[in-house]
Amino acid sequence: MRRYILLTLLCVGMVFGVLAEQPKYGGTLRYATIGEPPHLDLMLVTSDLASTIGQHIFETLFTFDEHYAPIPLLVDTYEVRSDGREIVLHLRQGILFHNGKELQAEDVVASLERWGKYGIRGPIMFQHVTAVVADDKYTVRILFETPFGPWQSLLAFNNGGPMIIPKEIAEAAGGKPLTPDQYIGTGPYKFAEWIPGKYIRLVRFEGYKSREEPPTGYGGARHAYLDEILFIPVPEAGTRLAGVQAGDFDYAEMIPADLYSVVKADPNINTYLLRPPFMALLFRNTKQGIMANNLMLQAVLAALDMEPIMKAAFGELFELNGSIFPKGTIWYSTAGTERYNQANLDKAKELLKEAGYAGEPIRLLTNTSYQYMYQYSLVIADQLRKAGMNIELRVYDWATMVKYRAQSGEWDLFVTSHGPIPDPALLTALSPTYPGWWDTPQKNELVNLFNTTVDFKDRYAIWEKIQALWYEEGSCIKLGDFYTLNISSAKRVGGLDDPHQPPLLWPYFWNAWLKG
């Protein structure tokens, strides 16, 4: 009997294996976007939409796996020499640009030099770089003045990052954004046309050479099954949703959180919560004013009840998480998080008394440009008032709030959010020049040690110390994580549900196909 059951299960498995849908080539995927990017020169722009579109055209030396750990992409193998002051990159051979030219070391050198001089994030790394040289056709060396720990993550991050383009294009463009005729990369899709207000069209690159490893996050094998991808600007969220429901679009981004229950209940729609999530944040002024007292930081931490704060702004699309980095990423840590989400008004009142707080006004800056920030600032203000703080809520548009937060005499607290980043070295709150101005000897010593350490295990141990210190004296309070909601047609789109290629921040459509 047991043998009969086993044979039956094997036969059923074989039938399902035959019937299971397989990838197929062909068709045009229609992606409804929130608008249009300024351009697709990824070195010179941090637009998420530019990164989403551009990553199909351009590739970087490294990319990220499903846990946001950096892994090689255009690089085959690499070596770290001289205690981290010399990085040797051995390139994959036979990689073609969309114009038919083979990728060589001179293209990588020219691309990195352009990024280092003009790119958004390039100077972060290149202030430590002494030279980038081509040893032969497929070998590049990067020389650092001192070890620079985040090098690999920065070479993998395409948002304002070092996309690799032909040498002649890099040198001709200089600091000006590439023009559409210069959108020449090594990616699985190539640029075809841009009709403003209508679409950006990409087509399959027949000469693409994929990596052979299994897909993982942005890495591993990339197969261009689609003939074309159209990125269509649709500013109205309701129109994006209705378009997927009606079959006019195959995929749509940034559906409002309050529609989550509606779209999740629709069997014809697949929902995606993009990862890593964004962070909701509350900054304090450590330079001057009442909030510069660390006991005031502890009072705020004691008072805040994070669930109603996050729920007011994000409905169901949030997660309570005191780690600066979200779960599932390589930098996730619980260090210091015992101080997160205490919801203890009595403790907050005791700390206020210990701090010598006498009811002085505490100016909390918010804005209505980002409605979710305004929504959670209302709950924060209410909770802090219940703890005994005299909160003055000052409401502006985004541009005005940014102007005032740069002036240390104009505020005590402000709300904002922060997108996902690959390495703690890029966190704005760690910069002593970013509003909040966290600039203490212990923090600076740890950050310097972190940035000049190369081994990941050693860097992680230092990061845990930084996060613990963050909760003791930092300029920023983590409120929680929140997610962006995207959707697709369940009937039309396949290949987006691989657990090893989760829905990451910038949606990607290599390894995706159309069913009908």
SVG drawing of the C-alpha trace seen along z (x, -y; Angstrom):
<svg xmlns="http://www.w3.org/2000/svg" viewBox="-11 -80 61 82">
<polyline fill="none" stroke="black" stroke-width="0.4" points="0.0,0.0 2.8,-2.4 4.5,-1.6 1.3,-2.3 0.9,-5.7 4.5,-6.5 4.1,-5.6 0.9,-7.6 2.5,-10.7 5.4,-10.3 3.0,-10.1 1.1,-13.1 4.4,-15.0 5.4,-14.0 2.0,-15.2 2.3,-18.6 5.9,-18.9 4.7,-18.5 1.8,-20.9 3.8,-23.5 4.1,-26.6 7.5,-27.1 9.2,-30.4 8.6,-31.4 9.9,-34.0 7.9,-36.8 5.5,-39.7 5.6,-43.2 5.3,-43.9 3.5,-47.1 4.7,-48.7 2.6,-51.7 5.0,-54.0 4.3,-57.1 6.0,-59.4 9.1,-59.8 12.8,-59.9 14.8,-63.0 17.2,-60.8 18.7,-57.3 22.3,-58.2 22.5,-56.2 25.8,-57.8 24.2,-61.2 20.7,-60.6 19.2,-58.9 15.7,-58.6 14.2,-55.2 12.4,-55.1 15.7,-55.7 17.3,-52.9 14.3,-50.6 14.5,-51.2 18.3,-51.7 19.2,-48.4 17.9,-46.5 20.2,-48.5 23.3,-49.1 25.2,-46.7 27.6,-47.3 30.8,-45.3 28.9,-43.8 25.3,-43.5 23.2,-42.2 21.9,-38.8 18.5,-38.1 19.9,-39.2 21.5,-42.4 25.0,-41.0 27.3,-42.2 28.2,-39.5 30.0,-39.8 28.1,-40.7 30.5,-41.9 33.4,-40.9 34.5,-37.2 36.8,-37.0 38.6,-39.5 41.4,-39.8 41.9,-42.0 45.6,-42.8 47.8,-44.9 45.4,-44.7 42.6,-46.2 44.5,-49.0 44.5,-47.2 41.6,-45.6 42.2,-43.5 39.1,-42.9 39.2,-40.1 36.5,-40.8 34.2,-38.3 35.3,-37.8 33.1,-37.9 30.7,-40.4 29.3,-42.7 28.0,-46.2 24.8,-46.9 26.9,-48.4 28.8,-45.2 32.0,-46.2 33.5,-43.8 33.8,-45.0 37.4,-45.5 39.4,-47.0 39.7,-50.4 35.9,-50.8 35.8,-50.0 38.6,-52.5 36.9,-55.2 33.5,-54.5 34.9,-54.5 36.9,-57.7 33.8,-59.5 31.7,-58.2 34.4,-59.2 34.6,-62.7 31.0,-63.5 28.8,-60.8 26.3,-61.2 27.9,-58.5 31.3,-58.2 33.1,-60.8 32.2,-58.8 34.6,-56.2 37.0,-58.2 38.1,-60.5 40.0,-57.3 41.2,-56.2 44.7,-57.0 44.4,-55.3 42.4,-53.0 44.5,-51.2 44.1,-48.6 46.7,-45.9 45.6,-44.1 42.5,-43.7 40.5,-42.1 42.1,-43.2 41.5,-46.4 43.2,-47.5 41.8,-50.0 44.3,-51.5 43.2,-53.1 45.1,-55.4 43.8,-53.5 41.5,-50.4 37.9,-51.3 35.4,-48.8 32.3,-49.7 34.0,-49.5 32.1,-46.4 28.7,-47.7 29.3,-51.0 30.4,-49.2 27.1,-47.2 24.7,-50.0 23.3,-51.3 21.4,-54.2 23.8,-57.1 26.3,-54.3 29.0,-53.1 27.3,-51.6 29.8,-50.5 29.7,-52.1 32.1,-52.2 35.2,-54.3 34.5,-56.6 31.0,-57.4 32.3,-58.0 35.0,-60.4 32.7,-62.2 29.9,-62.7 32.0,-64.1 29.8,-65.6 26.7,-66.0 23.9,-63.4 24.2,-60.8 21.9,-61.5 19.6,-58.6 22.0,-57.7 24.6,-57.1 22.5,-54.7 24.8,-51.8 25.3,-49.1 25.8,-45.4 22.4,-44.5 19.8,-42.0 17.7,-44.7 18.8,-47.7 17.3,-51.1 15.1,-51.5 13.2,-54.8 11.8,-57.4 8.6,-59.3 8.0,-61.8 4.6,-61.4 4.0,-58.1 6.7,-55.5 10.3,-54.4 10.8,-51.2 13.5,-48.6 14.0,-45.6 15.8,-42.3 19.6,-42.3 20.3,-39.2 24.0,-39.4 23.5,-39.3 25.8,-36.8 24.2,-35.8 26.0,-34.5 25.5,-30.8 24.8,-30.8 21.2,-30.3 19.2,-33.6 19.5,-35.3 18.2,-38.8 19.6,-41.0 22.3,-38.4 22.9,-35.1 21.4,-34.1 19.4,-36.8 17.3,-35.6 15.6,-38.2 12.3,-36.3 10.4,-39.4 10.6,-41.0 10.0,-44.5 9.3,-46.4 7.3,-49.6 7.6,-51.9 4.4,-54.0 3.9,-57.2 0.6,-57.0 0.6,-59.6 -2.8,-58.8 -2.6,-55.8 -6.3,-54.9 -5.6,-54.8 -2.6,-52.5 -4.7,-50.1 -7.7,-50.2 -5.4,-49.6 -4.1,-46.4 -7.6,-45.3 -8.8,-46.0 -5.8,-44.4 -4.3,-47.7 -1.2,-47.3 0.7,-44.2 2.4,-45.7 1.9,-48.9 3.9,-50.5 3.2,-52.5 -0.4,-51.5 -1.7,-53.4 -1.5,-51.4 -5.2,-51.9 -6.0,-49.8 -3.9,-46.8 -6.9,-44.8 -8.8,-45.4 -6.0,-44.3 -4.9,-41.4 -8.5,-40.0 -8.6,-40.2 -7.6,-36.7 -6.6,-38.4 -3.9,-40.5 -0.6,-39.6 0.7,-41.9 4.4,-42.7 5.7,-44.4 9.1,-45.7 12.1,-44.9 14.1,-46.1 11.5,-48.5 11.9,-52.2 12.5,-53.5 10.3,-56.0 12.5,-58.3 12.3,-61.0 15.4,-63.2 16.5,-65.3 18.8,-68.4 22.0,-67.4 23.7,-70.7 21.6,-73.1 18.3,-73.4 16.4,-71.2 16.7,-68.0 20.5,-68.1 20.3,-66.5 20.7,-62.8 18.1,-62.3 15.6,-63.9 16.4,-61.4 15.7,-58.6 12.5,-60.3 11.2,-60.3 12.3,-56.7 10.4,-55.7 7.2,-57.5 6.8,-56.3 4.3,-53.6 5.3,-52.7 2.4,-50.6 -0.2,-53.4 2.4,-55.7 3.1,-53.4 -0.5,-52.2 -1.7,-55.8 0.5,-56.3 0.9,-52.9 -2.2,-50.8 -1.1,-47.2 2.1,-47.9 4.6,-48.3 6.7,-46.2 7.8,-47.1 11.6,-46.8 14.1,-48.6 17.1,-47.4 18.4,-50.2 18.5,-47.6 15.6,-45.3 15.3,-41.6 16.7,-39.5 19.6,-41.9 23.2,-41.2 23.3,-44.2 20.3,-43.3 21.1,-43.5 19.1,-43.6 21.9,-45.7 20.3,-48.4 16.8,-47.6 15.6,-47.0 15.0,-50.7 12.7,-50.5 8.9,-50.8 8.8,-51.1 5.4,-52.9 6.1,-53.7 4.7,-57.2 5.6,-56.9 9.2,-56.2 9.2,-59.1 7.9,-61.5 10.6,-60.4 13.3,-60.9 11.9,-64.4 12.2,-65.3 15.8,-64.0 16.6,-66.0 15.4,-69.2 12.7,-69.7 10.4,-72.6 7.8,-72.7 9.9,-74.5 8.4,-74.4 9.7,-71.6 9.4,-72.4 8.5,-69.4 8.9,-70.0 6.7,-68.1 5.3,-68.5 2.2,-67.9 4.1,-67.1 4.7,-63.6 1.3,-62.8 2.5,-59.8 5.1,-61.9 2.3,-64.3 0.1,-61.5 2.7,-59.9 3.9,-63.2 0.4,-63.9 0.5,-60.6 4.1,-61.3 3.0,-64.8 0.0,-63.4 2.1,-60.7 4.8,-63.1 2.3,-65.6 0.8,-62.8 4.3,-62.3 4.4,-65.9 6.2,-67.6 5.1,-70.9 5.1,-70.0 4.7,-72.8 3.9,-71.1 5.2,-73.3 3.8,-72.2 5.4,-73.2 5.8,-72.0 8.8,-69.7 11.1,-72.3 10.4,-74.8 10.9,-72.1 14.2,-71.1 15.3,-74.7 14.5,-75.1 15.9,-71.7 19.3,-72.9 19.3,-75.7 20.0,-74.4 18.2,-77.3 14.9,-76.6 13.9,-73.2 14.2,-70.5 12.6,-67.4 11.7,-66.7 10.2,-63.7 11.5,-62.1 12.1,-58.7 15.1,-56.9 15.3,-54.5 17.1,-51.2 20.9,-51.4 23.5,-48.6 26.0,-49.7 25.8,-51.6 28.6,-53.9 25.9,-55.6 23.5,-56.3 22.8,-60.1 22.4,-60.0 26.1,-59.0 27.2,-62.1 28.2,-65.0 27.0,-67.5 23.5,-66.1 20.8,-67.9 20.8,-66.3 24.6,-66.7 25.6,-63.6 29.2,-64.4 30.7,-62.8 34.2,-61.3 33.0,-57.8 30.7,-57.8 33.4,-59.2 36.0,-56.8 33.7,-53.8 32.6,-55.1 36.2,-55.7 37.2,-52.2 34.1,-50.7 35.0,-52.4 38.7,-51.3 37.9,-47.7 37.5,-45.3 36.5,-41.9 32.7,-41.6 32.7,-39.9 34.8,-42.5 32.8,-45.3 29.5,-43.7 30.9,-43.6 31.7,-47.3 28.3,-48.1 26.6,-46.4 28.5,-48.8 27.5,-51.8 23.8,-50.7 23.9,-50.3 25.5,-53.8 22.8,-55.1 20.2,-54.3 22.3,-56.0 23.2,-59.3 22.2,-59.3 20.4,-62.0 17.8,-59.7 15.0,-57.5 13.8,-54.6 10.0,-54.4 9.6,-51.3 9.8,-49.9 7.2,-50.5 6.7,-48.9 5.9,-50.0 3.0,-48.1 3.3,-47.1 0.9,-44.8 0.8,-42.7 -1.8,-40.8 -1.9,-37.2 -3.2,-36.0 -0.5,-37.7 2.8,-37.8 5.0,-34.9 8.3,-34.5 7.9,-37.2 7.3,-34.7 10.7,-33.0 11.6,-33.1 15.3,-33.6 14.4,-36.7 12.1,-38.5 10.4,-41.8 13.3,-44.2 13.3,-48.0 13.8,-48.4 11.6,-45.8 13.4,-43.8 12.0,-41.8 14.8,-39.6 13.6,-36.0 10.0,-37.3 7.7,-36.3 4.2,-36.7 1.8,-33.8 -0.6,-34.6"/>
</svg>
